[in-house]
Amino acid sequence: MASVWRGLLLFLAVLLTLATTSNAHGDDNLTLPCHPDQAATLLEPFILARSFSSSGLDPVIFNLSSLQFLDLSMNDFGRYSMPAIGFERLTFLAHLNLSNSNFHGEIPIAIGKLENLISLDLSSHYGTFSDDRTIESTYFPNSLSVSNIQAIVGNLSNLRALYLDFVKIHSTGEEWCEALAKYVPRLQNSVREIERDKRLHGSIPSTIGNLTNLRRLHINECGFLGPMPSSLGNLVNLRNLDIHGSDFSGPLPSTIGFLRNLKSLQVEDCKFVGSIPYAVGQLKELTRLVLRGSNFSGVIPSSIGNLTCLLELDLSMNFLSGEILTSIFILPALNSLALFDNQLSGPLQEFNVVSLSLVYLELGMNKLTGQIPSGPITSCLLEMVGLRMLNLRENHFEGTLSSSITNECTLQTIDLHGNKIEGQLPRAFSNCNKLMVLDIGNNLIVDAFPSWLGELSNLSVLILRSNQFNGSIDDVDGNHQTREHFSSLQIVDLASNNFSGSLSSEWFGRLKSMMEKFNSTGETLYPQKSSYYAEFYKGSIEMAYKGSFVTFQRILTTLTSIDFSSNRLEGTIPESVGQLVSLHVLNMSHNAFKGKILAHLGSMTDLESLDLSCNQLSGGIPQELADLTFLGMLNLSNNQLVGKVPQTHQFSTFENSSFEGNFGLCGPPLSNPCMVSPAPPSPVHMNDSSHVDVVLYLFVGLGFGIGFAIAIVMTWVRISEWRVKS
């Protein structure tokens, strides 16, 4: 492959020479194939095909001195260094892209001599870009560094775009800010994500305000400290500002309100203090405002209601308090509103849902209150056409749910977990035929098992735990044996209710998504969002996992779980459970199951957590369970199991608590040793002489027996004769 690469470059170099060299034979009538200007055009641009491999960059490319556009990105140059000399010969070069090409080492100073450069991309990336650039599935990250930022940018006064993602810059924030402000005054397309380099330390100097032509500025996961300079407000041409994962402190400067051209403002995982500046409401061009997880407190400024172009508003994971203003709900273009995990309180005010364009609404983990019947939850949100995700979990809502949901329902996620909702689960939920996640756990619902939900072909997560559901889990709503029933279900949590009766084998046989051939993608499960939002949406659930309650921030399609614990179920565990070979978590503890532990469970090779404790199971522990190599948590305690605990594979890692309360079990890790059975007698080997002895004994015994018998007979005859004579 390297020889092909070199041959291609040599051909282009010779072509350029033939096209631009004068007649060596002095023939004035000879016409050149190309004028020099035409030759330059012939070789512009030069883009090497993706996924090309070579042992370094061949210097012959520097013979293409008329190049104006050179793109070698997404190729594999074998982790070689860039040539120290040669780039300076490409004096016409305006666009240079060496991103994701597996280069290593110091960026050559020769690149800093390309005075006509307009864009320079030396970046690497390990995911999707958040600006308008694209990244392909196959790429080769660079490992580059810059010791002297001034030497690289000192002559690049025409530069408009500079991309240095993941480049290690050995300079302080003050040094690189001053260098860019002084030498690259026309820079527009951001100092793009000078990322994850903690050597960029100290405060951002006020000279950053001199980069007045900047349009994008991304400062992600660097080592910056201290306050954000107020001179940030001088960057009046900014369109996109992203500050992520840095240790900035103090308030977000109010001068941010001067950035009137800003379309996207994202501040995430920082350590700012104080309230959200009221001046944010002056950014009338904003379509995206994300101030997430950055310690903001106080009330939500009412000025946000002025941002009529806003498509996404995310103020989640802060310490915001007070009520949610109605003006936020009725922003005319708003598609996504996320205010979860704050300290917001009070009722939701009434508003006209007809004018709403909301698609995703996340208000969970606050202190919101209100009555369900008279509040907006039934009359507005659950019935609102177009809404796909509704998250009101862990608030203080009360009352019963609406039964007025029509077949126009577009909801894909309904999360009402951890409120005080009463009554029955409305059968009108069956009109939400796109529903994927239904979580009403930890409420006060009193109802039978909603088997009618099984007809929702997209339902993947069903959480009913900690309510007052009762009766059988089996099909009590008609015969579904000939139809798809819960076919997409991958997480079902019915724990801590009052379900009773036995489990049918057919019920588990319908859970196709928990069978190997139906569940192998490993993708994230979330309501269908546009790519604009998908990166930031994190559907989460809380479930029992390996003996503890765990919050999963992303729901993967491979995450499968069944939790029927703490009910009044009885009978035997159906054999069809063993068909769920892609199941990860199985919890049937604290019931009244009887019978033996199924050997079929040994075929569930993906099982990570198995809890059958506190039942009435009997018999031995199947050896097949010891072959579950992913099993990290096992609890068989408090049953009526007997026999020896298996000692192989995973079972050697489990402690006494996994088996205690079974008085018939023995062997490690239990302190009760197994009784050693007496060995059967060994057969006696006899030689030839032994055969003679045995025959002799037999004859002696036989003779003794016959003689003893004759003696008895003779004696009896004599006694008889004596009696006759007398």
SELOZA-953764 format. One line per field, with one value per residue (C-alpha): residue in three letters; x, y, z; residue number from 0. Coordinates in steps of 0.2 Angstrom, whole numbers. Layout:
aa	(ala, ...)
x	(X, ...)
y	(Y, ...)
z	(Z, ...)
i	(NUM, ...)
! end
This chain:
aa	(met, ala, ser, val, trp, arg, gly, leu, leu, leu, phe, leu, ala, val, leu, leu, thr, leu, ala, thr, thr, ser, asn, ala, his, gly, asp, asp, asn, leu, thr, leu, pro, cys, his, pro, asp, gln, ala, ala, thr, leu, leu, glu, pro, phe, ile, leu, ala, arg, ser, phe, ser, ser, ser, gly, leu, asp, pro, val, ile, phe, asn, leu, ser, ser, leu, gln, phe, leu, asp, leu, ser, met, asn, asp, phe, gly, arg, tyr, ser, met, pro, ala, ile, gly, phe, glu, arg, leu, thr, phe, leu, ala, his, leu, asn, leu, ser, asn, ser, asn, phe, his, gly, glu, ile, pro, ile, ala, ile, gly, lys, leu, glu, asn, leu, ile, ser, leu, asp, leu, ser, ser, his, tyr, gly, thr, phe, ser, asp, asp, arg, thr, ile, glu, ser, thr, tyr, phe, pro, asn, ser, leu, ser, val, ser, asn, ile, gln, ala, ile, val, gly, asn, leu, ser, asn, leu, arg, ala, leu, tyr, leu, asp, phe, val, lys, ile, his, ser, thr, gly, glu, glu, trp, cys, glu, ala, leu, ala, lys, tyr, val, pro, arg, leu, gln, asn, ser, val, arg, glu, ile, glu, arg, asp, lys, arg, leu, his, gly, ser, ile, pro, ser, thr, ile, gly, asn, leu, thr, asn, leu, arg, arg, leu, his, ile, asn, glu, cys, gly, phe, leu, gly, pro, met, pro, ser, ser, leu, gly, asn, leu, val, asn, leu, arg, asn, leu, asp, ile, his, gly, ser, asp, phe, ser, gly, pro, leu, pro, ser, thr, ile, gly, phe, leu, arg, asn, leu, lys, ser, leu, gln, val, glu, asp, cys, lys, phe, val, gly, ser, ile, pro, tyr, ala, val, gly, gln, leu, lys, glu, leu, thr, arg, leu, val, leu, arg, gly, ser, asn, phe, ser, gly, val, ile, pro, ser, ser, ile, gly, asn, leu, thr, cys, leu, leu, glu, leu, asp, leu, ser, met, asn, phe, leu, ser, gly, glu, ile, leu, thr, ser, ile, phe, ile, leu, pro, ala, leu, asn, ser, leu, ala, leu, phe, asp, asn, gln, leu, ser, gly, pro, leu, gln, glu, phe, asn, val, val, ser, leu, ser, leu, val, tyr, leu, glu, leu, gly, met, asn, lys, leu, thr, gly, gln, ile, pro, ser, gly, pro, ile, thr, ser, cys, leu, leu, glu, met, val, gly, leu, arg, met, leu, asn, leu, arg, glu, asn, his, phe, glu, gly, thr, leu, ser, ser, ser, ile, thr, asn, glu, cys, thr, leu, gln, thr, ile, asp, leu, his, gly, asn, lys, ile, glu, gly, gln, leu, pro, arg, ala, phe, ser, asn, cys, asn, lys, leu, met, val, leu, asp, ile, gly, asn, asn, leu, ile, val, asp, ala, phe, pro, ser, trp, leu, gly, glu, leu, ser, asn, leu, ser, val, leu, ile, leu, arg, ser, asn, gln, phe, asn, gly, ser, ile, asp, asp, val, asp, gly, asn, his, gln, thr, arg, glu, his, phe, ser, ser, leu, gln, ile, val, asp, leu, ala, ser, asn, asn, phe, ser, gly, ser, leu, ser, ser, glu, trp, phe, gly, arg, leu, lys, ser, met, met, glu, lys, phe, asn, ser, thr, gly, glu, thr, leu, tyr, pro, gln, lys, ser, ser, tyr, tyr, ala, glu, phe, tyr, lys, gly, ser, ile, glu, met, ala, tyr, lys, gly, ser, phe, val, thr, phe, gln, arg, ile, leu, thr, thr, leu, thr, ser, ile, asp, phe, ser, ser, asn, arg, leu, glu, gly, thr, ile, pro, glu, ser, val, gly, gln, leu, val, ser, leu, his, val, leu, asn, met, ser, his, asn, ala, phe, lys, gly, lys, ile, leu, ala, his, leu, gly, ser, met, thr, asp, leu, glu, ser, leu, asp, leu, ser, cys, asn, gln, leu, ser, gly, gly, ile, pro, gln, glu, leu, ala, asp, leu, thr, phe, leu, gly, met, leu, asn, leu, ser, asn, asn, gln, leu, val, gly, lys, val, pro, gln, thr, his, gln, phe, ser, thr, phe, glu, asn, ser, ser, phe, glu, gly, asn, phe, gly, leu, cys, gly, pro, pro, leu, ser, asn, pro, cys, met, val, ser, pro, ala, pro, pro, ser, pro, val, his, met, asn, asp, ser, ser, his, val, asp, val, val, leu, tyr, leu, phe, val, gly, leu, gly, phe, gly, ile, gly, phe, ala, ile, ala, ile, val, met, thr, trp, val, arg, ile, ser, glu, trp, arg, val, lys, ser)
x	(0, 14, 22, 5, 5, 23, 19, 4, 14, 28, 16, 8, 25, 31, 14, 16, 34, 29, 15, 26, 43, 49, 55, 73, 77, 75, 60, 50, 36, 32, 16, 16, 2, -3, -1, 7, -9, -19, -7, -10, -28, -26, -19, -32, -38, -29, -39, -32, -45, -50, -43, -26, -11, 7, 23, 23, 21, 32, 42, 38, 21, 30, 35, 16, 21, 5, -7, -20, -31, -23, -34, -25, -38, -45, -29, -17, 1, 7, 10, 25, 30, 26, 42, 51, 54, 44, 28, 35, 37, 18, 17, 0, -8, -25, -33, -23, -32, -22, -35, -37, -22, -12, 2, 13, 24, 28, 18, 32, 36, 36, 17, 18, 26, 11, 6, -9, -18, -36, -40, -29, -36, -24, -37, -42, -59, -66, -85, -96, -92, -104, -102, -105, -90, -93, -83, -83, -84, -66, -53, -35, -33, -17, -6, 1, 9, 14, 28, 28, 11, 18, 29, 14, 2, 15, 14, -4, -13, -25, -31, -50, -52, -41, -45, -34, -45, -35, -18, -7, -3, 12, 7, -3, -20, -13, 1, -11, -24, -12, -4, -20, -26, -10, -6, -23, -34, -46, -49, -68, -71, -65, -51, -60, -60, -42, -48, -43, -26, -24, -8, -19, -20, -23, -36, -42, -34, -44, -35, -47, -59, -47, -53, -67, -69, -72, -88, -86, -77, -76, -66, -69, -61, -46, -37, -43, -48, -55, -68, -73, -67, -80, -70, -79, -93, -82, -84, -99, -97, -99, -112, -107, -100, -97, -89, -88, -80, -68, -66, -72, -78, -88, -103, -106, -102, -117, -107, -113, -128, -118, -116, -132, -127, -126, -136, -130, -124, -119, -111, -110, -101, -93, -92, -100, -109, -123, -138, -141, -138, -154, -144, -146, -163, -155, -148, -163, -155, -153, -160, -151, -148, -140, -134, -132, -124, -115, -120, -132, -144, -159, -174, -175, -174, -190, -180, -179, -197, -191, -181, -194, -182, -177, -178, -170, -169, -159, -156, -156, -145, -142, -149, -163, -178, -195, -209, -208, -214, -229, -219, -206, -220, -227, -211, -217, -203, -198, -196, -186, -187, -177, -177, -175, -164, -166, -176, -191, -207, -225, -239, -238, -248, -262, -257, -264, -257, -264, -250, -236, -223, -215, -209, -198, -202, -191, -197, -192, -183, -190, -203, -217, -235, -252, -268, -269, -287, -287, -269, -262, -255, -271, -280, -264, -248, -254, -266, -255, -253, -234, -227, -215, -207, -215, -204, -212, -203, -200, -211, -226, -240, -257, -273, -278, -273, -284, -294, -296, -280, -285, -277, -268, -256, -238, -230, -215, -209, -221, -211, -222, -211, -211, -226, -243, -254, -269, -283, -281, -270, -280, -284, -282, -263, -266, -269, -251, -246, -228, -225, -208, -205, -219, -213, -226, -216, -217, -235, -252, -260, -272, -276, -274, -259, -261, -260, -268, -252, -245, -252, -240, -227, -214, -215, -198, -198, -212, -210, -224, -214, -220, -238, -253, -256, -264, -270, -262, -248, -255, -266, -282, -288, -291, -281, -266, -258, -260, -254, -238, -238, -225, -213, -202, -201, -183, -186, -201, -201, -216, -208, -216, -234, -247, -247, -252, -255, -243, -233, -237, -224, -233, -231, -212, -211, -218, -203, -194, -183, -175, -170, -153, -158, -169, -158, -140, -138, -132, -139, -146, -165, -172, -187, -184, -175, -167, -148, -149, -155, -150, -133, -140, -155, -151, -166, -163, -171, -168, -169, -162, -146, -134, -142, -142, -153, -144, -148, -144, -142, -144, -155, -146, -156, -145, -150, -163, -171, -185, -189, -204, -198, -208, -225, -235, -232, -232, -230, -214, -203, -208, -195, -198, -188, -173, -176, -172, -154, -150, -157, -145, -155, -167, -175, -189, -185, -197, -211, -217, -210, -208, -200, -182, -171, -171, -156, -162, -156, -139, -142, -145, -126, -128, -135, -126, -137, -149, -159, -170, -169, -183, -194, -197, -186, -180, -168, -150, -141, -139, -121, -126, -127, -108, -106, -113, -97, -104, -114, -108, -121, -130, -143, -151, -152, -167, -174, -175, -160, -150, -133, -116, -113, -105, -86, -82, -80, -91, -97, -79, -81, -98, -98, -108, -122, -127, -132, -136, -153, -153, -149, -147, -133, -115, -98, -88, -91, -103, -96, -106, -95, -102, -102, -90, -99, -90, -81, -89, -78, -65, -67, -55, -42, -39, -24, -24, -20, -34, -46, -39, -41, -59, -63, -55, -65, -81, -78, -73, -89, -99, -92, -95, -113, -117, -109, -118, -134, -131, -127, -143, -153, -145, -147, -166, -168, -160, -171, -186, -181, -179, -196, -204, -195, -201)
y	(0, 12, 9, 13, 29, 34, 30, 41, 56, 54, 53, 70, 78, 73, 79, 96, 97, 93, 105, 120, 117, 128, 119, 112, 110, 128, 125, 141, 134, 120, 123, 119, 106, 118, 136, 137, 143, 129, 117, 124, 122, 104, 99, 108, 101, 85, 73, 56, 42, 37, 22, 23, 16, 22, 21, 40, 55, 53, 70, 68, 76, 93, 93, 98, 116, 123, 114, 125, 111, 96, 84, 68, 65, 48, 39, 28, 35, 22, 33, 41, 59, 73, 78, 92, 101, 102, 110, 127, 123, 122, 141, 142, 131, 138, 123, 109, 94, 81, 76, 58, 52, 43, 56, 56, 69, 87, 98, 104, 122, 122, 122, 139, 146, 143, 161, 158, 146, 149, 133, 121, 105, 94, 87, 70, 65, 50, 53, 64, 82, 95, 108, 106, 94, 76, 61, 44, 27, 23, 35, 35, 48, 58, 60, 77, 91, 109, 116, 134, 140, 156, 147, 138, 153, 168, 169, 163, 180, 174, 159, 159, 141, 132, 114, 107, 94, 83, 91, 93, 111, 115, 133, 142, 149, 166, 161, 153, 167, 181, 172, 169, 187, 194, 184, 177, 192, 185, 168, 164, 146, 143, 137, 120, 110, 111, 97, 86, 94, 99, 108, 122, 128, 144, 157, 162, 179, 194, 195, 181, 196, 202, 187, 197, 188, 171, 162, 146, 144, 127, 125, 107, 98, 108, 113, 131, 138, 155, 166, 168, 185, 198, 202, 186, 199, 207, 191, 199, 187, 171, 159, 144, 144, 128, 127, 109, 100, 114, 121, 138, 147, 162, 169, 167, 185, 196, 202, 186, 196, 206, 190, 195, 183, 168, 153, 140, 142, 126, 127, 109, 101, 117, 125, 141, 149, 161, 163, 162, 180, 189, 196, 178, 184, 197, 183, 183, 172, 158, 141, 131, 135, 122, 127, 109, 103, 118, 123, 137, 143, 155, 156, 154, 172, 177, 185, 167, 169, 182, 169, 165, 156, 143, 125, 117, 123, 112, 119, 102, 96, 113, 120, 131, 135, 143, 140, 136, 151, 148, 159, 145, 132, 143, 148, 146, 135, 125, 107, 101, 107, 99, 105, 89, 87, 104, 111, 118, 118, 123, 118, 119, 134, 132, 135, 132, 116, 120, 132, 121, 113, 103, 85, 81, 87, 82, 89, 75, 75, 92, 97, 100, 98, 98, 88, 76, 79, 97, 100, 100, 82, 74, 89, 94, 84, 66, 71, 83, 78, 78, 75, 60, 60, 65, 64, 69, 57, 60, 75, 77, 75, 67, 61, 49, 47, 53, 40, 53, 48, 46, 36, 52, 49, 50, 47, 35, 38, 40, 41, 46, 36, 41, 52, 49, 44, 34, 24, 12, 12, 19, 7, 22, 20, 6, 20, 25, 13, 20, 18, 11, 15, 15, 18, 21, 13, 19, 26, 21, 12, -2, -13, -30, -34, -24, -38, -27, -18, -33, -28, -13, -19, -6, -8, -12, -6, -9, -4, -6, -9, -3, -1, -11, -22, -38, -55, -66, -60, -73, -68, -62, -51, -64, -77, -70, -86, -83, -65, -55, -51, -41, -46, -31, -31, -31, -24, -29, -24, -30, -31, -26, -28, -41, -52, -70, -87, -97, -92, -100, -106, -98, -80, -81, -90, -74, -63, -63, -49, -58, -73, -72, -71, -56, -45, -42, -24, -15, 1, 15, 14, 31, 40, 44, 61, 70, 70, 87, 81, 63, 66, 75, 64, 51, 40, 33, 20, 14, -5, -18, -25, -37, -34, -15, -1, 6, 20, 17, 33, 25, 10, -1, -14, -28, -23, -36, -39, -48, -43, -52, -51, -47, -53, -69, -79, -98, -115, -119, -108, -112, -121, -108, -96, -105, -100, -82, -84, -65, -61, -52, -50, -62, -59, -70, -68, -66, -77, -94, -104, -123, -137, -139, -126, -128, -135, -126, -110, -115, -111, -92, -89, -70, -70, -58, -58, -72, -70, -84, -81, -82, -95, -114, -121, -139, -152, -149, -134, -139, -141, -132, -115, -116, -114, -97, -87, -70, -73, -60, -61, -76, -77, -94, -91, -95, -110, -129, -134, -149, -157, -151, -133, -134, -129, -125, -110, -95, -104, -103, -84, -83, -81, -89, -76, -84, -100, -97, -103, -119, -132, -146, -138, -142, -138, -122, -108, -114, -120, -136, -149, -163, -181, -193, -208, -225, -233, -249, -265, -269, -286, -299, -305, -324, -334, -352, -358, -348, -358, -374, -368, -362, -380, -388, -377, -381, -400, -398, -388, -400, -415, -406, -402, -420, -427, -415, -419, -439, -436, -427, -441, -455, -447, -444, -462, -468, -457, -463, -481, -478, -470, -486, -498, -488)
z	(0, 4, -13, -22, -11, -16, -35, -35, -27, -40, -54, -48, -46, -63, -70, -62, -68, -86, -85, -79, -86, -101, -117, -114, -133, -137, -149, -148, -157, -144, -135, -116, -112, -97, -92, -75, -68, -76, -69, -52, -55, -61, -44, -33, -22, -17, -6, -2, 0, 17, 27, 16, 25, 24, 35, 38, 26, 10, 7, -11, -8, -5, -23, -26, -23, -31, -20, -12, -3, 5, 15, 21, 36, 41, 35, 44, 44, 56, 71, 63, 66, 53, 42, 51, 35, 18, 23, 20, 2, 0, -1, -9, 3, 10, 18, 27, 36, 44, 57, 63, 53, 66, 67, 82, 91, 89, 76, 64, 65, 46, 46, 55, 39, 28, 27, 16, 27, 30, 39, 49, 56, 67, 78, 84, 91, 99, 96, 86, 83, 90, 76, 58, 54, 52, 57, 49, 58, 54, 59, 67, 81, 81, 96, 94, 104, 103, 114, 107, 101, 95, 83, 75, 74, 73, 54, 51, 51, 37, 48, 50, 57, 69, 76, 89, 98, 109, 104, 120, 121, 133, 137, 150, 146, 145, 133, 120, 122, 119, 105, 96, 99, 93, 78, 72, 72, 59, 68, 67, 68, 85, 95, 93, 109, 115, 125, 140, 142, 161, 156, 151, 168, 177, 173, 156, 153, 149, 132, 126, 123, 109, 98, 91, 75, 84, 79, 89, 106, 114, 130, 136, 150, 153, 169, 170, 187, 193, 186, 168, 162, 159, 142, 136, 132, 118, 107, 99, 83, 93, 87, 98, 115, 124, 141, 148, 162, 168, 186, 183, 199, 203, 194, 175, 169, 165, 150, 141, 137, 124, 113, 103, 89, 100, 94, 106, 124, 133, 151, 158, 173, 179, 196, 194, 209, 210, 199, 181, 174, 170, 154, 146, 141, 129, 118, 106, 93, 105, 99, 112, 130, 141, 159, 166, 182, 185, 203, 198, 211, 214, 203, 185, 177, 170, 155, 148, 143, 130, 120, 107, 95, 109, 103, 119, 137, 149, 167, 175, 189, 198, 214, 206, 217, 216, 204, 185, 176, 164, 151, 149, 144, 131, 122, 104, 97, 112, 109, 124, 142, 155, 173, 182, 198, 206, 220, 211, 220, 220, 207, 188, 183, 170, 152, 134, 127, 110, 107, 114, 103, 117, 113, 128, 145, 160, 177, 188, 205, 211, 224, 213, 220, 214, 212, 197, 193, 193, 188, 170, 171, 165, 156, 147, 147, 146, 133, 123, 105, 100, 117, 117, 134, 150, 166, 182, 194, 212, 215, 226, 214, 220, 214, 200, 182, 167, 157, 143, 133, 115, 101, 95, 110, 104, 121, 121, 139, 154, 170, 186, 198, 216, 218, 227, 213, 218, 209, 195, 180, 165, 151, 140, 141, 128, 116, 117, 104, 103, 122, 126, 144, 158, 176, 189, 203, 221, 220, 228, 213, 217, 202, 194, 183, 167, 155, 141, 140, 132, 115, 115, 103, 107, 126, 133, 151, 163, 181, 193, 209, 227, 223, 228, 213, 217, 209, 196, 184, 172, 158, 166, 152, 138, 128, 120, 115, 96, 97, 101, 119, 128, 114, 116, 135, 142, 159, 170, 189, 199, 216, 232, 227, 232, 217, 221, 212, 202, 186, 169, 157, 143, 150, 150, 133, 125, 131, 114, 118, 132, 120, 112, 94, 97, 108, 103, 97, 113, 107, 119, 121, 120, 112, 94, 95, 81, 81, 88, 104, 105, 112, 127, 131, 145, 149, 166, 178, 195, 198, 210, 203, 212, 229, 228, 220, 205, 194, 176, 166, 150, 145, 133, 123, 130, 148, 153, 170, 179, 197, 205, 223, 238, 233, 237, 222, 224, 215, 205, 194, 176, 166, 152, 162, 156, 138, 143, 138, 137, 154, 165, 182, 189, 206, 213, 231, 246, 239, 242, 228, 230, 221, 215, 207, 189, 180, 165, 173, 169, 150, 155, 151, 152, 170, 181, 196, 203, 219, 224, 243, 256, 247, 250, 237, 241, 234, 229, 220, 201, 196, 180, 190, 193, 174, 174, 171, 172, 188, 200, 213, 220, 234, 238, 257, 268, 258, 261, 250, 254, 249, 245, 238, 221, 223, 204, 194, 200, 216, 223, 224, 234, 253, 267, 265, 248, 256, 274, 281, 272, 286, 274, 264, 268, 262, 260, 261, 275, 292, 291, 284, 273, 281, 273, 268, 272, 258, 251, 255, 243, 234, 241, 228, 230, 223, 219, 236, 243, 232, 240, 257, 254, 247, 262, 274, 264, 266, 284, 287, 277, 287, 303, 299, 293, 309, 320, 312, 313, 332, 335, 326, 335, 352, 348, 343, 360, 370, 361, 364, 383, 384, 376, 388, 403)
i	(0, 1, 2, 3, 4, 5, 6, 7, 8, 9, 10, 11, 12, 13, 14, 15, 16, 17, 18, 19, 20, 21, 22, 23, 24, 25, 26, 27, 28, 29, 30, 31, 32, 33, 34, 35, 36, 37, 38, 39, 40, 41, 42, 43, 44, 45, 46, 47, 48, 49, 50, 51, 52, 53, 54, 55, 56, 57, 58, 59, 60, 61, 62, 63, 64, 65, 66, 67, 68, 69, 70, 71, 72, 73, 74, 75, 76, 77, 78, 79, 80, 81, 82, 83, 84, 85, 86, 87, 88, 89, 90, 91, 92, 93, 94, 95, 96, 97, 98, 99, 100, 101, 102, 103, 104, 105, 106, 107, 108, 109, 110, 111, 112, 113, 114, 115, 116, 117, 118, 119, 120, 121, 122, 123, 124, 125, 126, 127, 128, 129, 130, 131, 132, 133, 134, 135, 136, 137, 138, 139, 140, 141, 142, 143, 144, 145, 146, 147, 148, 149, 150, 151, 152, 153, 154, 155, 156, 157, 158, 159, 160, 161, 162, 163, 164, 165, 166, 167, 168, 169, 170, 171, 172, 173, 174, 175, 176, 177, 178, 179, 180, 181, 182, 183, 184, 185, 186, 187, 188, 189, 190, 191, 192, 193, 194, 195, 196, 197, 198, 199, 200, 201, 202, 203, 204, 205, 206, 207, 208, 209, 210, 211, 212, 213, 214, 215, 216, 217, 218, 219, 220, 221, 222, 223, 224, 225, 226, 227, 228, 229, 230, 231, 232, 233, 234, 235, 236, 237, 238, 239, 240, 241, 242, 243, 244, 245, 246, 247, 248, 249, 250, 251, 252, 253, 254, 255, 256, 257, 258, 259, 260, 261, 262, 263, 264, 265, 266, 267, 268, 269, 270, 271, 272, 273, 274, 275, 276, 277, 278, 279, 280, 281, 282, 283, 284, 285, 286, 287, 288, 289, 290, 291, 292, 293, 294, 295, 296, 297, 298, 299, 300, 301, 302, 303, 304, 305, 306, 307, 308, 309, 310, 311, 312, 313, 314, 315, 316, 317, 318, 319, 320, 321, 322, 323, 324, 325, 326, 327, 328, 329, 330, 331, 332, 333, 334, 335, 336, 337, 338, 339, 340, 341, 342, 343, 344, 345, 346, 347, 348, 349, 350, 351, 352, 353, 354, 355, 356, 357, 358, 359, 360, 361, 362, 363, 364, 365, 366, 367, 368, 369, 370, 371, 372, 373, 374, 375, 376, 377, 378, 379, 380, 381, 382, 383, 384, 385, 386, 387, 388, 389, 390, 391, 392, 393, 394, 395, 396, 397, 398, 399, 400, 401, 402, 403, 404, 405, 406, 407, 408, 409, 410, 411, 412, 413, 414, 415, 416, 417, 418, 419, 420, 421, 422, 423, 424, 425, 426, 427, 428, 429, 430, 431, 432, 433, 434, 435, 436, 437, 438, 439, 440, 441, 442, 443, 444, 445, 446, 447, 448, 449, 450, 451, 452, 453, 454, 455, 456, 457, 458, 459, 460, 461, 462, 463, 464, 465, 466, 467, 468, 469, 470, 471, 472, 473, 474, 475, 476, 477, 478, 479, 480, 481, 482, 483, 484, 485, 486, 487, 488, 489, 490, 491, 492, 493, 494, 495, 496, 497, 498, 499, 500, 501, 502, 503, 504, 505, 506, 507, 508, 509, 510, 511, 512, 513, 514, 515, 516, 517, 518, 519, 520, 521, 522, 523, 524, 525, 526, 527, 528, 529, 530, 531, 532, 533, 534, 535, 536, 537, 538, 539, 540, 541, 542, 543, 544, 545, 546, 547, 548, 549, 550, 551, 552, 553, 554, 555, 556, 557, 558, 559, 560, 561, 562, 563, 564, 565, 566, 567, 568, 569, 570, 571, 572, 573, 574, 575, 576, 577, 578, 579, 580, 581, 582, 583, 584, 585, 586, 587, 588, 589, 590, 591, 592, 593, 594, 595, 596, 597, 598, 599, 600, 601, 602, 603, 604, 605, 606, 607, 608, 609, 610, 611, 612, 613, 614, 615, 616, 617, 618, 619, 620, 621, 622, 623, 624, 625, 626, 627, 628, 629, 630, 631, 632, 633, 634, 635, 636, 637, 638, 639, 640, 641, 642, 643, 644, 645, 646, 647, 648, 649, 650, 651, 652, 653, 654, 655, 656, 657, 658, 659, 660, 661, 662, 663, 664, 665, 666, 667, 668, 669, 670, 671, 672, 673, 674, 675, 676, 677, 678, 679, 680, 681, 682, 683, 684, 685, 686, 687, 688, 689, 690, 691, 692, 693, 694, 695, 696, 697, 698, 699, 700, 701, 702, 703, 704, 705, 706, 707, 708, 709, 710, 711, 712, 713, 714, 715, 716, 717, 718, 719, 720, 721, 722, 723, 724, 725)
! end
